Amino acid sequence: MTKETIFTSILNGKIKCDEVYSDELCLAFRDIQPQAPTHILVIPRKNISSLKEAEEKDINLLGHLLFVGSKIAKEEGLENWRTVINTGETAGQTVFHLHIHIIGGRDMTWPPG
């Protein structure tokens, strides 16, 4: 049994979000704790806990998530942005439903953290 997360609650309509994009494969919304002027999360409708749980059959979905993130960043007027996928607790993943961070609108430093 898959554990419900805040993202599954958002997908199920139990929790509202500031939606910026939606299609049959994914949902994108503004992060409630933004780390930059633009901080959007792109999540698959399929419940995949992290990138390490993705399977070969998810290749098209993973590509779609990245493409949607790029499309949203351009629509938000970003010329440069950071795309982040945290995988695992010690890598900074706090919600165990795969998600992509689209972060921009300020200079990004390296290393990030």
MARDO-961674 format. One record per atom (N, C-alpha, C): residue in one letter; x negated, y negated, z; chain; residue number from 1; atom name. Coordinates in nm, 3 decimals, padded with zeros to 5 digits. Each point is the difference from the previous one (the first is absolute). Example, Ala and Ser with C-alpha at 12.3 -4.5 7.8 and 13.67 -1.06 7.14 Angstrom:
<nodes>
@r=a, c1=-01.319, c2=00.569, c3=00.780, c=A, k=1, a=N
@r=a, c1=00.089, c2=-00.119, c3=00.000, c=A, k=1, a=CA
@r=a, c1=-00.090, c2=-00.120, c3=00.000, c=A, k=1, a=C
@r=s, c1=00.035, c2=-00.105, c3=-00.072, c=A, k=2, a=N
@r=s, c1=-00.082, c2=-00.119, c3=00.006, c=A, k=2, a=CA
@r=s, c1=00.077, c2=-00.109, c3=00.073, c=A, k=2, a=C
</nodes>
This chain:
<nodes>
@r=m, c1=-00.084, c2=00.119, c3=00.000, c=A, k=1, a=N
@r=m, c1=00.084, c2=-00.119, c3=00.000, c=A, k=1, a=CA
@r=m, c1=-00.088, c2=-00.125, c3=00.000, c=A, k=1, a=C
@r=t, c1=00.034, c2=-00.094, c3=-00.086, c=A, k=2, a=N
@r=t, c1=-00.076, c2=-00.123, c3=-00.012, c=A, k=2, a=CA
@r=t, c1=00.044, c2=-00.099, c3=00.106, c=A, k=2, a=C
@r=k, c1=-00.097, c2=-00.060, c3=00.066, c=A, k=3, a=N
@r=k, c1=00.030, c2=-00.098, c3=00.104, c=A, k=3, a=CA
@r=k, c1=00.047, c2=-00.129, c3=-00.066, c=A, k=3, a=C
@r=e, c1=00.108, c2=-00.058, c3=00.054, c=A, k=4, a=N
@r=e, c1=00.050, c2=-00.127, c3=-00.052, c=A, k=4, a=CA
@r=e, c1=-00.090, c2=-00.113, c3=00.048, c=A, k=4, a=C
@r=t, c1=-00.028, c2=-00.092, c3=-00.091, c=A, k=5, a=N
@r=t, c1=-00.083, c2=-00.117, c3=00.031, c=A, k=5, a=CA
@r=t, c1=00.084, c2=-00.125, c3=-00.022, c=A, k=5, a=C
@r=i, c1=-00.057, c2=-00.113, c3=00.033, c=A, k=6, a=N
@r=i, c1=00.068, c2=-00.127, c3=-00.027, c=A, k=6, a=CA
@r=i, c1=00.028, c2=-00.014, c3=-00.150, c=A, k=6, a=C
@r=f, c1=-00.087, c2=00.055, c3=-00.084, c=A, k=7, a=N
@r=f, c1=00.020, c2=-00.011, c3=-00.145, c=A, k=7, a=CA
@r=f, c1=00.116, c2=00.087, c3=-00.047, c=A, k=7, a=C
@r=t, c1=00.018, c2=00.118, c3=00.059, c=A, k=8, a=N
@r=t, c1=00.117, c2=00.081, c3=-00.039, c=A, k=8, a=CA
@r=t, c1=00.128, c2=-00.069, c3=00.049, c=A, k=8, a=C
@r=s, c1=-00.008, c2=-00.067, c3=00.114, c=A, k=9, a=N
@r=s, c1=00.116, c2=-00.076, c3=00.047, c=A, k=9, a=CA
@r=s, c1=00.032, c2=-00.116, c3=-00.095, c=A, k=9, a=C
@r=i, c1=-00.102, c2=-00.063, c3=-00.054, c=A, k=10, a=N
@r=i, c1=00.021, c2=-00.106, c3=-00.099, c=A, k=10, a=CA
@r=i, c1=00.060, c2=00.060, c3=-00.127, c=A, k=10, a=C
@r=l, c1=-00.055, c2=00.110, c3=-00.047, c=A, k=11, a=N
@r=l, c1=00.052, c2=00.065, c3=-00.120, c=A, k=11, a=CA
@r=l, c1=00.145, c2=00.044, c3=00.017, c=A, k=11, a=C
@r=n, c1=00.036, c2=00.043, c3=00.120, c=A, k=12, a=N
@r=n, c1=00.136, c2=00.047, c3=00.028, c=A, k=12, a=CA
@r=n, c1=00.097, c2=-00.114, c3=00.031, c=A, k=12, a=C
@r=g, c1=-00.051, c2=-00.124, c3=00.001, c=A, k=13, a=N
@r=g, c1=00.086, c2=-00.115, c3=00.027, c=A, k=13, a=CA
@r=g, c1=00.029, c2=-00.026, c3=00.146, c=A, k=13, a=C
@r=k, c1=-00.067, c2=00.074, c3=00.089, c=A, k=14, a=N
@r=k, c1=00.022, c2=-00.020, c3=00.144, c=A, k=14, a=CA
@r=k, c1=-00.068, c2=-00.127, c3=00.050, c=A, k=14, a=C
@r=i, c1=-00.110, c2=-00.038, c3=-00.067, c=A, k=15, a=N
@r=i, c1=-00.075, c2=-00.121, c3=00.034, c=A, k=15, a=CA
@r=i, c1=-00.009, c2=-00.084, c3=-00.127, c=A, k=15, a=C
@r=k, c1=00.026, c2=-00.129, c3=00.014, c=A, k=16, a=N
@r=k, c1=-00.008, c2=-00.091, c3=-00.114, c=A, k=16, a=CA
@r=k, c1=-00.145, c2=-00.039, c3=-00.026, c=A, k=16, a=C
@r=c, c1=-00.027, c2=-00.035, c3=-00.126, c=A, k=17, a=N
@r=c, c1=-00.133, c2=-00.047, c3=-00.037, c=A, k=17, a=CA
@r=c, c1=00.015, c2=-00.117, c3=-00.096, c=A, k=17, a=C
@r=d, c1=-00.109, c2=-00.073, c3=-00.019, c=A, k=18, a=N
@r=d, c1=-00.004, c2=-00.109, c3=-00.097, c=A, k=18, a=CA
@r=d, c1=-00.047, c2=00.059, c3=-00.132, c=A, k=18, a=C
@r=e, c1=00.094, c2=00.060, c3=-00.072, c=A, k=19, a=N
@r=e, c1=-00.029, c2=00.074, c3=-00.122, c=A, k=19, a=CA
@r=e, c1=-00.047, c2=-00.092, c3=-00.113, c=A, k=19, a=C
@r=v, c1=-00.104, c2=00.046, c3=-00.071, c=A, k=20, a=N
@r=v, c1=-00.045, c2=-00.073, c3=-00.119, c=A, k=20, a=CA
@r=v, c1=00.012, c2=00.084, c3=-00.126, c=A, k=20, a=C
@r=y, c1=00.015, c2=00.133, c3=00.015, c=A, k=21, a=N
@r=y, c1=00.010, c2=00.088, c3=-00.116, c=A, k=21, a=CA
@r=y, c1=00.061, c2=00.133, c3=00.044, c=A, k=21, a=C
@r=s, c1=00.078, c2=00.058, c3=-00.090, c=A, k=22, a=N
@r=s, c1=00.057, c2=00.132, c3=00.029, c=A, k=22, a=CA
@r=s, c1=00.027, c2=00.071, c3=-00.132, c=A, k=22, a=C
@r=d, c1=-00.031, c2=00.129, c3=-00.005, c=A, k=23, a=N
@r=d, c1=00.039, c2=00.085, c3=-00.112, c=A, k=23, a=CA
@r=d, c1=00.024, c2=00.140, c3=00.054, c=A, k=23, a=C
@r=e, c1=00.020, c2=00.095, c3=-00.089, c=A, k=24, a=N
@r=e, c1=00.033, c2=00.136, c3=00.043, c=A, k=24, a=CA
@r=e, c1=-00.115, c2=00.072, c3=00.071, c=A, k=24, a=C
@r=l, c1=-00.123, c2=-00.051, c3=-00.015, c=A, k=25, a=N
@r=l, c1=-00.116, c2=00.067, c3=00.060, c=A, k=25, a=CA
@r=l, c1=-00.057, c2=-00.070, c3=00.122, c=A, k=25, a=C
@r=c, c1=00.022, c2=-00.132, c3=00.011, c=A, k=26, a=N
@r=c, c1=-00.065, c2=-00.073, c3=00.108, c=A, k=26, a=CA
@r=c, c1=00.078, c2=-00.123, c3=00.042, c=A, k=26, a=C
@r=l, c1=-00.045, c2=-00.057, c3=00.111, c=A, k=27, a=N
@r=l, c1=00.054, c2=-00.123, c3=00.055, c=A, k=27, a=CA
@r=l, c1=-00.118, c2=-00.085, c3=00.042, c=A, k=27, a=C
@r=a, c1=00.008, c2=-00.131, c3=-00.024, c=A, k=28, a=N
@r=a, c1=-00.105, c2=-00.092, c3=00.043, c=A, k=28, a=CA
@r=a, c1=00.064, c2=-00.112, c3=00.081, c=A, k=28, a=C
@r=f, c1=-00.068, c2=-00.038, c3=00.108, c=A, k=29, a=N
@r=f, c1=00.054, c2=-00.104, c3=00.088, c=A, k=29, a=CA
@r=f, c1=-00.115, c2=-00.071, c3=00.071, c=A, k=29, a=C
@r=r, c1=00.030, c2=-00.118, c3=00.051, c=A, k=30, a=N
@r=r, c1=-00.101, c2=-00.081, c3=00.069, c=A, k=30, a=CA
@r=r, c1=-00.030, c2=00.061, c3=00.138, c=A, k=30, a=C
@r=d, c1=-00.129, c2=00.004, c3=00.032, c=A, k=31, a=N
@r=d, c1=-00.044, c2=00.053, c3=00.129, c=A, k=31, a=CA
@r=d, c1=00.047, c2=-00.095, c3=00.111, c=A, k=31, a=C
@r=i, c1=00.047, c2=00.055, c3=00.111, c=A, k=32, a=N
@r=i, c1=00.048, c2=-00.084, c3=00.111, c=A, k=32, a=CA
@r=i, c1=-00.115, c2=-00.058, c3=00.083, c=A, k=32, a=C
@r=q, c1=-00.122, c2=00.053, c3=-00.021, c=A, k=33, a=N
@r=q, c1=-00.119, c2=-00.054, c3=00.065, c=A, k=33, a=CA
@r=q, c1=-00.105, c2=-00.028, c3=-00.107, c=A, k=33, a=C
@r=p, c1=00.026, c2=-00.102, c3=-00.085, c=A, k=34, a=N
@r=p, c1=-00.089, c2=-00.023, c3=-00.114, c=A, k=34, a=CA
@r=p, c1=-00.141, c2=-00.038, c3=00.042, c=A, k=34, a=C
@r=q, c1=-00.096, c2=00.051, c3=-00.075, c=A, k=35, a=N
@r=q, c1=-00.141, c2=-00.028, c3=00.022, c=A, k=35, a=CA
@r=q, c1=-00.053, c2=-00.105, c3=-00.098, c=A, k=35, a=C
@r=a, c1=00.089, c2=-00.051, c3=-00.084, c=A, k=36, a=N
@r=a, c1=-00.034, c2=-00.102, c3=-00.100, c=A, k=36, a=CA
@r=a, c1=00.131, c2=-00.065, c3=-00.043, c=A, k=36, a=C
@r=p, c1=-00.009, c2=-00.112, c3=-00.072, c=A, k=37, a=N
@r=p, c1=00.124, c2=-00.065, c3=-00.046, c=A, k=37, a=CA
@r=p, c1=00.092, c2=00.094, c3=-00.079, c=A, k=37, a=C
@r=t, c1=-00.058, c2=00.089, c3=-00.078, c=A, k=38, a=N
@r=t, c1=00.079, c2=00.104, c3=-00.067, c=A, k=38, a=CA
@r=t, c1=-00.044, c2=00.134, c3=00.056, c=A, k=38, a=C
@r=h, c1=00.093, c2=00.074, c3=00.057, c=A, k=39, a=N
@r=h, c1=-00.029, c2=00.134, c3=00.053, c=A, k=39, a=CA
@r=h, c1=00.126, c2=00.083, c3=-00.021, c=A, k=39, a=C
@r=i, c1=-00.005, c2=00.084, c3=-00.100, c=A, k=40, a=N
@r=i, c1=00.115, c2=00.081, c3=-00.040, c=A, k=40, a=CA
@r=i, c1=-00.036, c2=00.147, c3=00.010, c=A, k=40, a=C
@r=l, c1=00.094, c2=00.080, c3=00.046, c=A, k=41, a=N
@r=l, c1=-00.018, c2=00.145, c3=00.009, c=A, k=41, a=CA
@r=l, c1=00.081, c2=00.066, c3=-00.111, c=A, k=41, a=C
@r=v, c1=-00.061, c2=00.097, c3=-00.066, c=A, k=42, a=N
@r=v, c1=00.069, c2=00.080, c3=-00.101, c=A, k=42, a=CA
@r=v, c1=00.004, c2=00.142, c3=00.053, c=A, k=42, a=C
@r=i, c1=00.121, c2=00.054, c3=00.016, c=A, k=43, a=N
@r=i, c1=00.015, c2=00.133, c3=00.057, c=A, k=43, a=CA
@r=i, c1=00.076, c2=00.091, c3=-00.096, c=A, k=43, a=C
@r=p, c1=-00.039, c2=00.126, c3=-00.007, c=A, k=44, a=N
@r=p, c1=00.078, c2=00.093, c3=-00.083, c=A, k=44, a=CA
@r=p, c1=00.129, c2=00.039, c3=00.071, c=A, k=44, a=C
@r=r, c1=00.102, c2=00.028, c3=-00.078, c=A, k=45, a=N
@r=r, c1=00.125, c2=00.052, c3=00.058, c=A, k=45, a=CA
@r=r, c1=-00.021, c2=00.143, c3=00.050, c=A, k=45, a=C
@r=k, c1=-00.093, c2=00.071, c3=-00.065, c=A, k=46, a=N
@r=k, c1=-00.036, c2=00.135, c3=00.045, c=A, k=46, a=CA
@r=k, c1=-00.081, c2=-00.014, c3=00.128, c=A, k=46, a=C
@r=n, c1=00.031, c2=00.081, c3=00.098, c=A, k=47, a=N
@r=n, c1=-00.070, c2=-00.006, c3=00.127, c=A, k=47, a=CA
@r=n, c1=-00.131, c2=00.078, c3=-00.009, c=A, k=47, a=C
@r=i, c1=-00.108, c2=-00.075, c3=-00.017, c=A, k=48, a=N
@r=i, c1=-00.137, c2=00.055, c3=00.001, c=A, k=48, a=CA
@r=i, c1=-00.067, c2=-00.070, c3=00.117, c=A, k=48, a=C
@r=s, c1=-00.051, c2=00.074, c3=00.097, c=A, k=49, a=N
@r=s, c1=-00.051, c2=-00.063, c3=00.122, c=A, k=49, a=CA
@r=s, c1=-00.126, c2=-00.084, c3=-00.023, c=A, k=49, a=C
@r=s, c1=-00.088, c2=00.043, c3=-00.089, c=A, k=50, a=N
@r=s, c1=-00.121, c2=-00.077, c3=-00.029, c=A, k=50, a=CA
@r=s, c1=-00.055, c2=00.047, c3=-00.134, c=A, k=50, a=C
@r=l, c1=-00.100, c2=-00.070, c3=-00.047, c=A, k=51, a=N
@r=l, c1=-00.060, c2=00.037, c3=-00.129, c=A, k=51, a=CA
@r=l, c1=-00.058, c2=00.140, c3=00.004, c=A, k=51, a=C
@r=k, c1=-00.050, c2=00.043, c3=00.117, c=A, k=52, a=N
@r=k, c1=-00.057, c2=00.134, c3=00.008, c=A, k=52, a=CA
@r=k, c1=00.105, c2=00.110, c3=-00.012, c=A, k=52, a=C
@r=e, c1=00.127, c2=-00.036, c3=00.015, c=A, k=53, a=N
@r=e, c1=00.110, c2=00.097, c3=-00.014, c=A, k=53, a=CA
@r=e, c1=00.055, c2=00.003, c3=-00.143, c=A, k=53, a=C
@r=a, c1=-00.043, c2=-00.093, c3=-00.085, c=A, k=54, a=N
@r=a, c1=00.049, c2=-00.004, c3=-00.138, c=A, k=54, a=CA
@r=a, c1=-00.048, c2=00.125, c3=-00.074, c=A, k=54, a=C
@r=e, c1=00.083, c2=00.045, c3=-00.092, c=A, k=55, a=N
@r=e, c1=-00.030, c2=00.120, c3=-00.078, c=A, k=55, a=CA
@r=e, c1=-00.015, c2=-00.036, c3=-00.147, c=A, k=55, a=C
@r=e, c1=-00.049, c2=00.094, c3=-00.077, c=A, k=56, a=N
@r=e, c1=-00.019, c2=-00.024, c3=-00.142, c=A, k=56, a=CA
@r=e, c1=00.131, c2=-00.043, c3=-00.068, c=A, k=56, a=C
@r=k, c1=00.112, c2=00.054, c3=00.046, c=A, k=57, a=N
@r=k, c1=00.128, c2=-00.037, c3=-00.059, c=A, k=57, a=CA
@r=k, c1=00.037, c2=-00.146, c3=00.029, c=A, k=57, a=C
@r=d, c1=-00.073, c2=-00.068, c3=00.087, c=A, k=58, a=N
@r=d, c1=00.026, c2=-00.140, c3=00.034, c=A, k=58, a=CA
@r=d, c1=-00.082, c2=-00.099, c3=-00.083, c=A, k=58, a=C
@r=i, c1=-00.078, c2=00.050, c3=-00.096, c=A, k=59, a=N
@r=i, c1=-00.088, c2=-00.087, c3=-00.078, c=A, k=59, a=CA
@r=i, c1=00.077, c2=-00.116, c3=-00.064, c=A, k=59, a=C
@r=n, c1=00.109, c2=00.028, c3=-00.067, c=A, k=60, a=N
@r=n, c1=00.076, c2=-00.106, c3=-00.066, c=A, k=60, a=CA
@r=n, c1=00.057, c2=-00.099, c3=00.102, c=A, k=60, a=C
@r=l, c1=00.047, c2=00.049, c3=00.113, c=A, k=61, a=N
@r=l, c1=00.052, c2=-00.087, c3=00.104, c=A, k=61, a=CA
@r=l, c1=-00.109, c2=-00.093, c3=00.052, c=A, k=61, a=C
@r=l, c1=-00.118, c2=00.054, c3=00.026, c=A, k=62, a=N
@r=l, c1=-00.111, c2=-00.081, c3=00.052, c=A, k=62, a=CA
@r=l, c1=-00.039, c2=-00.109, c3=-00.100, c=A, k=62, a=C
@r=g, c1=-00.006, c2=00.035, c3=-00.126, c=A, k=63, a=N
@r=g, c1=-00.029, c2=-00.099, c3=-00.104, c=A, k=63, a=CA
@r=g, c1=00.109, c2=-00.106, c3=-00.006, c=A, k=63, a=C
@r=h, c1=00.124, c2=00.041, c3=00.014, c=A, k=64, a=N
@r=h, c1=00.112, c2=-00.094, c3=-00.001, c=A, k=64, a=CA
@r=h, c1=-00.011, c2=-00.099, c3=00.115, c=A, k=64, a=C
@r=l, c1=-00.035, c2=00.048, c3=00.119, c=A, k=65, a=N
@r=l, c1=-00.014, c2=-00.089, c3=00.115, c=A, k=65, a=CA
@r=l, c1=-00.107, c2=-00.106, c3=-00.025, c=A, k=65, a=C
@r=l, c1=-00.113, c2=00.040, c3=-00.058, c=A, k=66, a=N
@r=l, c1=-00.106, c2=-00.096, c3=-00.031, c=A, k=66, a=CA
@r=l, c1=00.045, c2=-00.099, c3=-00.107, c=A, k=66, a=C
@r=f, c1=00.067, c2=00.049, c3=-00.102, c=A, k=67, a=N
@r=f, c1=00.049, c2=-00.088, c3=-00.107, c=A, k=67, a=CA
@r=f, c1=00.100, c2=-00.102, c3=00.056, c=A, k=67, a=C
@r=v, c1=00.093, c2=00.046, c3=00.083, c=A, k=68, a=N
@r=v, c1=00.098, c2=-00.090, c3=00.061, c=A, k=68, a=CA
@r=v, c1=-00.070, c2=-00.104, c3=00.087, c=A, k=68, a=C
@r=g, c1=-00.100, c2=00.043, c3=00.076, c=A, k=69, a=N
@r=g, c1=-00.076, c2=-00.095, c3=00.082, c=A, k=69, a=CA
@r=g, c1=-00.064, c2=-00.109, c3=-00.084, c=A, k=69, a=C
@r=s, c1=-00.058, c2=00.038, c3=-00.113, c=A, k=70, a=N
@r=s, c1=-00.063, c2=-00.097, c3=-00.089, c=A, k=70, a=CA
@r=s, c1=00.105, c2=-00.094, c3=-00.060, c=A, k=70, a=C
@r=k, c1=00.111, c2=00.055, c3=-00.041, c=A, k=71, a=N
@r=k, c1=00.109, c2=-00.081, c3=-00.057, c=A, k=71, a=CA
@r=k, c1=00.049, c2=-00.103, c3=00.102, c=A, k=71, a=C
@r=i, c1=00.020, c2=00.043, c3=00.123, c=A, k=72, a=N
@r=i, c1=00.047, c2=-00.089, c3=00.106, c=A, k=72, a=CA
@r=i, c1=-00.103, c2=-00.110, c3=00.027, c=A, k=72, a=C
@r=a, c1=-00.127, c2=00.038, c3=00.010, c=A, k=73, a=N
@r=a, c1=-00.105, c2=-00.099, c3=00.026, c=A, k=73, a=CA
@r=a, c1=00.003, c2=-00.110, c3=-00.106, c=A, k=73, a=C
@r=k, c1=00.012, c2=00.039, c3=-00.126, c=A, k=74, a=N
@r=k, c1=00.006, c2=-00.099, c3=-00.109, c=A, k=74, a=CA
@r=k, c1=00.125, c2=-00.086, c3=00.013, c=A, k=74, a=C
@r=e, c1=00.113, c2=00.061, c3=00.031, c=A, k=75, a=N
@r=e, c1=00.125, c2=-00.075, c3=00.017, c=A, k=75, a=CA
@r=e, c1=-00.008, c2=-00.098, c3=00.118, c=A, k=75, a=C
@r=e, c1=-00.080, c2=00.034, c3=00.100, c=A, k=76, a=N
@r=e, c1=-00.021, c2=-00.087, c3=00.115, c=A, k=76, a=CA
@r=e, c1=-00.099, c2=-00.112, c3=-00.030, c=A, k=76, a=C
@r=g, c1=-00.054, c2=00.000, c3=-00.121, c=A, k=77, a=N
@r=g, c1=-00.094, c2=-00.105, c3=-00.041, c=A, k=77, a=CA
@r=g, c1=-00.143, c2=00.023, c3=00.042, c=A, k=77, a=C
@r=l, c1=-00.032, c2=00.122, c3=00.040, c=A, k=78, a=N
@r=l, c1=-00.137, c2=00.029, c3=00.042, c=A, k=78, a=CA
@r=l, c1=-00.088, c2=00.027, c3=-00.122, c=A, k=78, a=C
@r=e, c1=-00.118, c2=-00.060, c3=-00.002, c=A, k=79, a=N
@r=e, c1=-00.098, c2=00.031, c3=-00.103, c=A, k=79, a=CA
@r=e, c1=-00.098, c2=00.107, c3=00.050, c=A, k=79, a=C
@r=n, c1=-00.019, c2=00.003, c3=00.131, c=A, k=80, a=N
@r=n, c1=-00.086, c2=00.098, c3=00.065, c=A, k=80, a=CA
@r=n, c1=00.073, c2=00.049, c3=00.124, c=A, k=80, a=C
@r=w, c1=-00.015, c2=00.128, c3=00.028, c=A, k=81, a=N
@r=w, c1=00.064, c2=00.056, c3=00.119, c=A, k=81, a=CA
@r=w, c1=-00.071, c2=00.127, c3=00.040, c=A, k=81, a=C
@r=r, c1=00.028, c2=00.043, c3=00.120, c=A, k=82, a=N
@r=r, c1=-00.055, c2=00.125, c3=00.050, c=A, k=82, a=CA
@r=r, c1=00.112, c2=00.103, c3=00.006, c=A, k=82, a=C
@r=t, c1=-00.030, c2=00.121, c3=-00.046, c=A, k=83, a=N
@r=t, c1=00.092, c2=00.113, c3=00.007, c=A, k=83, a=CA
@r=t, c1=-00.060, c2=00.099, c3=00.099, c=A, k=83, a=C
@r=v, c1=00.075, c2=00.032, c3=00.105, c=A, k=84, a=N
@r=v, c1=-00.053, c2=00.083, c3=00.108, c=A, k=84, a=CA
@r=v, c1=00.093, c2=00.117, c3=00.028, c=A, k=84, a=C
@r=i, c1=-00.059, c2=00.117, c3=00.015, c=A, k=85, a=N
@r=i, c1=00.072, c2=00.118, c3=00.050, c=A, k=85, a=CA
@r=i, c1=-00.081, c2=00.054, c3=00.117, c=A, k=85, a=C
@r=n, c1=00.052, c2=-00.014, c3=00.121, c=A, k=86, a=N
@r=n, c1=-00.066, c2=00.056, c3=00.117, c=A, k=86, a=CA
@r=n, c1=00.045, c2=00.146, c3=00.013, c=A, k=86, a=C
@r=t, c1=-00.095, c2=00.088, c3=00.020, c=A, k=87, a=N
@r=t, c1=00.030, c2=00.143, c3=00.007, c=A, k=87, a=CA
@r=t, c1=-00.053, c2=00.056, c3=00.131, c=A, k=87, a=C
@r=g, c1=00.090, c2=00.022, c3=00.095, c=A, k=88, a=N
@r=g, c1=-00.039, c2=00.055, c3=00.130, c=A, k=88, a=CA
@r=g, c1=-00.010, c2=-00.108, c3=00.106, c=A, k=88, a=C
@r=e, c1=00.020, c2=00.042, c3=00.123, c=A, k=89, a=N
@r=e, c1=00.004, c2=-00.092, c3=00.113, c=A, k=89, a=CA
@r=e, c1=-00.128, c2=-00.081, c3=00.017, c=A, k=89, a=C
@r=t, c1=-00.116, c2=00.064, c3=-00.008, c=A, k=90, a=N
@r=t, c1=-00.124, c2=-00.074, c3=00.021, c=A, k=90, a=CA
@r=t, c1=-00.036, c2=-00.090, c3=-00.119, c=A, k=90, a=C
@r=a, c1=00.072, c2=00.015, c3=-00.110, c=A, k=91, a=N
@r=a, c1=-00.019, c2=-00.089, c3=-00.115, c=A, k=91, a=CA
@r=a, c1=00.097, c2=-00.118, c3=00.005, c=A, k=91, a=C
@r=g, c1=00.084, c2=-00.004, c3=00.103, c=A, k=92, a=N
@r=g, c1=00.092, c2=-00.111, c3=00.017, c=A, k=92, a=CA
@r=g, c1=00.143, c2=00.028, c3=-00.039, c=A, k=92, a=C
@r=q, c1=00.032, c2=00.125, c3=-00.036, c=A, k=93, a=N
@r=q, c1=00.138, c2=00.031, c3=-00.033, c=A, k=93, a=CA
@r=q, c1=00.081, c2=00.006, c3=00.129, c=A, k=93, a=C
@r=t, c1=00.106, c2=-00.081, c3=00.007, c=A, k=94, a=N
@r=t, c1=00.083, c2=-00.004, c3=00.120, c=A, k=94, a=CA
@r=t, c1=00.140, c2=00.056, c3=-00.025, c=A, k=94, a=C
@r=v, c1=00.044, c2=00.001, c3=-00.126, c=A, k=95, a=N
@r=v, c1=00.128, c2=00.060, c3=-00.036, c=A, k=95, a=CA
@r=v, c1=-00.031, c2=00.118, c3=-00.092, c=A, k=95, a=C
@r=f, c1=00.043, c2=00.118, c3=00.039, c=A, k=96, a=N
@r=f, c1=-00.036, c2=00.120, c3=-00.074, c=A, k=96, a=CA
@r=f, c1=00.105, c2=00.034, c3=-00.106, c=A, k=96, a=C
@r=h, c1=00.010, c2=-00.095, c3=-00.092, c=A, k=97, a=N
@r=h, c1=00.074, c2=00.012, c3=-00.126, c=A, k=97, a=CA
@r=h, c1=-00.089, c2=-00.077, c3=-00.097, c=A, k=97, a=C
@r=l, c1=-00.049, c2=00.069, c3=-00.102, c=A, k=98, a=N
@r=l, c1=-00.093, c2=-00.063, c3=-00.095, c=A, k=98, a=CA
@r=l, c1=00.049, c2=-00.138, c3=-00.038, c=A, k=98, a=C
@r=h, c1=-00.090, c2=-00.098, c3=00.001, c=A, k=99, a=N
@r=h, c1=00.033, c2=-00.135, c3=-00.042, c=A, k=99, a=CA
@r=h, c1=-00.123, c2=-00.072, c3=-00.050, c=A, k=99, a=C
@r=i, c1=00.025, c2=-00.090, c3=-00.093, c=A, k=100, a=N
@r=i, c1=-00.105, c2=-00.080, c3=-00.060, c=A, k=100, a=CA
@r=i, c1=00.019, c2=-00.144, c3=00.044, c=A, k=100, a=C
@r=h, c1=-00.107, c2=-00.061, c3=00.050, c=A, k=101, a=N
@r=h, c1=00.002, c2=-00.141, c3=00.036, c=A, k=101, a=CA
@r=h, c1=-00.048, c2=-00.080, c3=-00.120, c=A, k=101, a=C
@r=i, c1=00.075, c2=-00.103, c3=-00.038, c=A, k=102, a=N
@r=i, c1=-00.042, c2=-00.097, c3=-00.100, c=A, k=102, a=CA
@r=i, c1=-00.022, c2=-00.129, c3=00.079, c=A, k=102, a=C
@r=i, c1=-00.125, c2=-00.043, c3=00.007, c=A, k=103, a=N
@r=i, c1=-00.037, c2=-00.112, c3=00.087, c=A, k=103, a=CA
@r=i, c1=-00.072, c2=-00.106, c3=-00.082, c=A, k=103, a=C
@r=g, c1=00.045, c2=-00.125, c3=00.010, c=A, k=104, a=N
@r=g, c1=-00.066, c2=-00.106, c3=-00.075, c=A, k=104, a=CA
@r=g, c1=00.043, c2=-00.137, c3=00.046, c=A, k=104, a=C
@r=g, c1=-00.048, c2=-00.099, c3=-00.073, c=A, k=105, a=N
@r=g, c1=00.032, c2=-00.138, c3=00.034, c=A, k=105, a=CA
@r=g, c1=-00.103, c2=-00.067, c3=00.087, c=A, k=105, a=C
@r=r, c1=-00.108, c2=00.070, c3=00.028, c=A, k=106, a=N
@r=r, c1=-00.114, c2=-00.057, c3=00.073, c=A, k=106, a=CA
@r=r, c1=-00.124, c2=00.078, c3=-00.041, c=A, k=106, a=C
@r=d, c1=-00.117, c2=-00.056, c3=00.029, c=A, k=107, a=N
@r=d, c1=-00.125, c2=00.072, c3=-00.028, c=A, k=107, a=CA
@r=d, c1=-00.009, c2=00.122, c3=00.090, c=A, k=107, a=C
@r=m, c1=-00.042, c2=00.110, c3=-00.057, c=A, k=108, a=N
@r=m, c1=-00.019, c2=00.123, c3=00.075, c=A, k=108, a=CA
@r=m, c1=-00.150, c2=00.018, c3=00.027, c=A, k=108, a=C
@r=t, c1=-00.032, c2=00.043, c3=00.119, c=A, k=109, a=N
@r=t, c1=-00.142, c2=00.024, c3=00.033, c=A, k=109, a=CA
@r=t, c1=-00.030, c2=00.149, c3=-00.010, c=A, k=109, a=C
@r=w, c1=-00.127, c2=00.032, c3=-00.005, c=A, k=110, a=N
@r=w, c1=-00.045, c2=00.139, c3=-00.004, c=A, k=110, a=CA
@r=w, c1=-00.121, c2=00.017, c3=00.088, c=A, k=110, a=C
@r=p, c1=-00.009, c2=00.102, c3=00.081, c=A, k=111, a=N
@r=p, c1=00.098, c2=00.107, c3=00.012, c=A, k=111, a=CA
@r=p, c1=00.126, c2=-00.049, c3=00.072, c=A, k=111, a=C
@r=p, c1=00.112, c2=00.070, c3=-00.022, c=A, k=112, a=N
@r=p, c1=00.128, c2=-00.048, c3=00.049, c=A, k=112, a=CA
@r=p, c1=00.025, c2=00.020, c3=00.148, c=A, k=112, a=C
@r=g, c1=-00.077, c2=00.076, c3=00.071, c=A, k=113, a=N
@r=g, c1=00.048, c2=00.014, c3=00.126, c=A, k=113, a=CA
@r=g, c1=-00.052, c2=00.034, c3=00.125, c=A, k=113, a=C
</nodes>
